[in-house]
Amino acid sequence: MTLKDAQEGKEYIIQRIETDDEELDAFLFSLGCYSGETITVISRRKGGCTVSIKDGRYNIDNQLAEAIII
């Protein structure tokens, strides 16, 4: 299941990140988004969602949400 399919308010553990872009991988890692880390969808919008990773909140688009496997 991808993050795009996740329910709001439920905590998930990231299984893996599926992207071919090394810069994107590095960016997600810098946010704390990597395998084994918990992530929560706080709210959804038409173009993406707001997530909580560690102590931060981030807005991500649907394309990025599909790359995060939970």
Buried (B, 14 or more C-beta within 10 A) or exposed (E): EBBBEBEEEEEBEBEEBEBEEEEBBEEBEEBBBBEEBEBBBEEBEEEBBBBBBEEEEBEBEBEBBBBBBB
